[in-house]
Amino acid sequence: MKRIGVFTSGGDAQGMNAAVRAVVRMALDKDLEVYAIYEGYQGMVDGGHKIRPIAWTDVGGILQKGGTAIGSARCAQFRERAGRLQAARNLLEHEIEALVVIGGDGSLTGAQLLYTEWAGLVNELVENGQISQELANRHQHLAIAGIIGSIDNDMYGSDVTTGSDTALHRIVEATDAISSTAASHQRIFVVEVMGRRCGYLALMGAMAGGADWVFIPENPPDMDNWEDKMCQVMHLGREAGRRDIIVVVAEGAQDRHGKPITSSYIKEVLESRLGEDTRITVLGHVQRGGAPSAFDRNLSTLLGAAAVDQLLAAQPDEKPFVMGIRANKITRTPLDEALARTRSVAEASAARDFKRALQLRGSSFNESFDIVRTMVRALPHPPTPGQRRMRIAVMNAGGPAPGMNTAVRTAVRLGTDKGHIMLGVSNGFHGLIEGDIREMDWMSVHGWASQGGAEMGTNRYVPKGSDFYAIARNLEAHQVDGLLLIGGWSGYESVLKMMQNRSTFPANNIPIVCIPASINNNLPGAELSIGADTALNNIVSAVDKIKQSAVASRRVFVVEVMGRNCGYLALMSALATGAERVYIGEEGIRSSDLIEDVKQLAAGFSKGKRLGLVIRNESANKVYTTSFIRALFEEEAGDLFDVREAILGHLQQGGDPSPFDRILATRLAAHALNHLEKQIEEGDIACACLGQVGGALVFTDMEDVPRLFDMEKQRPKKQWWMELRSVARILAKPAPH
Ligand code: ADP
């Protein structure tokens, strides 16, 4: 294969640029020629100047931009065979042998059709005398790889699609902002989000925003008098002290009979029955706009790289595949299968077979719906008479991680709803030692879903000596049956120490579940920890600004990021910002590397480069500090460029949690609580850490932690993201000449 084409089509989605950049650079790196097809299928049908070569530097500086730099369009002609014939002619004219299509299900349906008809179209062009038989012989097949660009996350073939994480950012920014005004005036807000057939954005937006009610197309209210039920809950919520009320509705929401549930109808119901001032906010295109989130940039980059690999590895007559992600692994699914499965959800929904529609959405979607359904209650279910009311303590420990509050809120609400008594421990292990423990009720965590920081306090103190006696005494005094710890490594380490003291202090014989919360993402038994995504977004938006500050000067920035001994934040932020070089402790830094890097930068600047970016993890090397690297680069650069250092510091730990972290925190806390409940029921006192591993939520026995974890470096022995270094390295290469 020599030449490929890439295009974006249909509704634009944030992250499309990252995908285009990755496709172009990975393909050029593999010695392919790359043509961009501007304005989607319209460009393919129009041909001429709309199909032209695209170079390495053409995709510079687009990573952080929303929309799509190569344009997108809807094209009616392509829906007709005549249009596709014209498109085929234009592709053949440029001898394009393979395509990467980035778009939603409509665009991908078009691509599947083009593939299926290809041989027929080529023959027809020969018969019409529009192309030679010889050209036709060389192009009997068209290879296609698809990337789903869709903010709705409405397609089978990928857990998440390019753009959906950023759209959730926009939704959560809006609901966070609306909550404060709603609370001030005691108003109700109905927030309408995108999603004609798919309630993903509405459901996850409601979960992350701590909304009070949600309507989605695939799971209509299960009763005909849902209006009564909703109004009753809102009324009770007000009585319980809720000041702000937010109802999230997907634009395609419907009732069980298929009748649309519109935002204006909801407003009418709330106003007429409750007499409450109700306002509507339709988010509309805001959801498609703005800079892509760190997650969308990296997801799209990896999918773009994988699409090129897929085309290169394709057999001559291989059918199209769509690239996706499951857990943190790139997957591929036959495009026809992905389209058929996507259609079946829409069909089930249209036929009002909601059970099937939900089932097709997958188990985590359903589980999320159940969690939201409980969280929106005005008050918990009262305990069942005669049930065992367990006493479950919740605490934070370790450095602050955005999302800790979200996890506490989930645990407290779901626990009290199950009839248990939830105890909050303040200030990490200090609180457990000093007996700073109190019962938490439903409303005590109101508004915590969106709050950064750690309301209950947290610190890195690890208990020692007589502390264990105090802990045991307090656990006994409060009759704690089980403990949920939300935190970082010092929290995990403390639990390990409590386990070692069990024979001396029998009160420690209770089950403990740790859930990973640390911006460093360095915890055992978890691929991602709560807070890391927020920190990554904080870094990425800071670096975007730093880069913008340097428009006119020839400058290299050396940016130092947190992470302690774990290079996750450094590598992922480098990937998301297009940094030339990243220094992480896992690889170490050698003086020869530094010299080589400064030479490469100098070569780039001497050819007209204007901006350089290097990211260094704070503990990458004791001697080659950020200041050292800045001084060395500056000295070696001479007049070619100047160098500035930026140590991002604590802004990385701050801010409200990102939607991703809120969703992760909610799911982890819900699972941990169920597990603890079961353990207490069965008298099982094993301690475990919970985390997302390979797409599932998995419990790892605490006893296994010393085997999996590098105690000295405080990071897992095996880190999945280390594999991503090669992609980062290729994309950051200087432009070939
Ligand atoms: P999206 O890709 O975001 O779902 P659309 O559904 O508007 O957006 O599709 C984008 C373009 O893909 C359409 O304008 C059309 O050119 C092409 N397309 C969509 N559906 C088909 C189809 N069934 N057959 C051929 N082309 C299609």
Boltz pocket constraint, residues with backbone or C-beta under 6 A from the ligand:
constraints:
  - pocket:
      binder: B
      contacts: [[A, 9], [A, 10], [A, 11], [A, 41], [A, 73], [A, 74], [A, 75], [A, 76], [A, 77], [A, 78], [A, 79], [A, 80], [A, 103], [A, 104], [A, 105], [A, 106], [A, 107], [A, 108], [A, 109], [A, 110], [A, 111], [A, 113], [A, 149]]
      max_distance: 6.0
